[in-house]
Amino acid sequence: MTTKSKLLLIVTLMLIGLTAATIVNTSLNFREYSINSAVEKSQMAANIVKDGLTAHMVNGIMDKRQYFLDKIATSNNIKSLWIARGEKVISQYGEGLNNESVRDAIDKEVLQTGESIQRIVENSKETTLRVTIPYKASTPVDNTNCISCHNVNRGDTLGIISMEFDISEMRSSGMVTILKILGINILFIVVVLMLINYFVTPYMNLFSNMQEGIKKAYSGDFTHEFTSKVGGDAKNVVEQMNSLFRKMQETFGNIKYNLATFIPQGSVSSSDPLHEARTIISELSDIYKFKKTIELDGSKDEVYGRIIDILKLKYHVGHFAFFEVNNVTAERKLIYTTEEKPMCFEKTNKNALNCRAFRTSSVTISTEFPNLCKACLDTDINYVCIPFTINHDISLTVSMTSDKIEEVDLMKKNISSIKHYLEAAKPVIESQILMEKLKDTSLRDGMTGLYNRRFLDEFIDKILSQASRSHDTYAVLMLDVDFFKMVNDTYGHDVGDKVIVALSKILKNSIRESDLAIRYGGEEFLIMLHNANDEGMRSVATKIHSEFAKLSFDVGTGEPLKKTISIGIAKFPMDGDTIWKCIKYADTALYEAKNTGRNKIVEFKAAMFKSGEDF
């Protein structure tokens, strides 16, 4: 139903209600007036009967009273009229005429109570008003004294006068009046509705036109042109709405596609582009805050921690694992997990190509196909795995799991949004990786790939601080190529570089991952063996010494060059309470080896220090 139809219906119902109220009120008033008129008429007739009967009694012609009563009944349009004597009058004068007896209960009640009774009897044919009035004994009035003739007391009921009046004519008159009122009101309703329709229709058309325009605007279309035949203020409103919509079209008409520059279309699904724009802008705001935060983080691990917080706090992911994958070696490292047991087979960490998401570079969702990823340990668990490439070297994988399908559906909805955060983090992570590479480059010797003296200066205190807390020990080996200056002077620096590189390879192959190999100077190297006992320390030193002695270098003279090294050893914290003291002591032991013939391994002894010398 249109608004116009509703308005006309409401006005019609209101006018009909007003008409009904008017008719009911008129009917009640007319009925009350008719009854009151008939009652007044009955009172007048009763008084005439009383006076007439009194006159007949005084004049001694009571036997002629019936003629009088008949005349009264016919002259006053009374349907019927009768009288009845009270008990005291009957006992004194007898029953009276045949039609002067009590006829019904109303007569009896009035004789007993002395109170008038009025009753209306209605049926489909007529309406009758019944009035019964008591005739009471009174004191002398107008030279008439009832007590003088009747053996009664003052106020006793001598008899009653009953009358019936036909008031059907009044009811008919009332119906005619009501019909006239109804006709007038119907005519009034028709005229009012015609006027409303004439004056309201243009406004209803304008309202419908505005509804249509707003409906289009809700779907992002502000091209609607408002029109109206109404003048005055309505015309001004139409012009203002058209102006507003033109500005809205210019401002918001293509907002969805402009925002798609930052977040791809389809990331936020909504039939309302303004709601979609608001959601995208909110998402962009959150991502911007996230990016500004991670740009100030000091390391890649801190950025990873932010991503983990986003998964927990924003997306409320309860079960997930976060991996970093080396794209070159295909090794996968677990950064964080909420689970006690691994989600994938151990072989997947050694070869990430076993992971379907990483191998295909596409999101893997378990509900798409049974047992989709063969690397998953629990085939009954639901999962969503999101791969994301940072650069040529590094990729990330987010593996989210749940045993509830509805949670998986929520994960699927959040895939694009999670990727937006990873995309925002990508340049920061790339920068952190580059910084790590640069820093690592600055801390490593360019020729050998070993850590350099700068690394020792920057990190040795941190390493030893941790060692002190853990009560770790270190064996410090200081190495030097014997007569190395002669190699450079005789065969050139190219040959000298070959010797240095060859020695560095032996050092790398002779130590563990927890040990450190550092190029301390030109031909001088420092090795720190973590938690190595005396036997292990000597074994490593011996191996390095013997392996290097086996090497021969082609110097272009026909006879290969063979070289030896000298090694000095000190132990932390047994020989010195600081690592720098132990390095000094290892250097002292090396000096001792040089001075005592070279090509040997010497362990530090306190006696090697001259008296009074300290570090």
Secondary structure, 3 states (H helix, E strand, C coil): CCHHHHHHHHHHHHHHHHHHHHHHHHHHHHHHHHHHHHHHHHHHHHHHHHHHHHHHHHHCCHHHHHHHHHHHHHHCCCCEEEEEECHHHHHHHCCCCHHHCCCCHHHHHHHHHCCCEEEEEECCCCEEEEEEEEEECCCCECCECHHHHCCCCCCCEEEEEEEEEECHHHHHHHHHHHHHHHHHHHHHHHHHHHHHHHHHHHHHHHHHHHHHHHHHHHCCCCCCCCCCCCCCHHHHHHHHHHHHHHHHHHHHCCHHHHHCCCCCCCCCCCCCHHHHHHHHHHHHHHHHHHHHHHCCCCCHHHHHHHHHHHHHHHCCCCCEEEEEEECCCCCEEEEEECCCCCCECCHHHHCHHHCHHHHHCCCEEHHHCCCCCCCECCCCCEEEEEEEECCCCEEEEEEEEECCHHHHHHHHHHHHHHHHHHHHHHHHHHHHHHHHHHHHHHCECCCCCCECHHHHHHHHHHHHHHHHHHCCCEEEEEEEECCHHHHHHHHCHHHHHHHHHHHHHHHHHHCCCCCEEEECCCCEEEEEEECCCHHHHHHHHHHHHHHHHHCCECCCCCCCECCCEEEEEEEECCCCCCHHHHHHHHHHHHHHHHHCCCCCEEECCHHHCCCCCCC
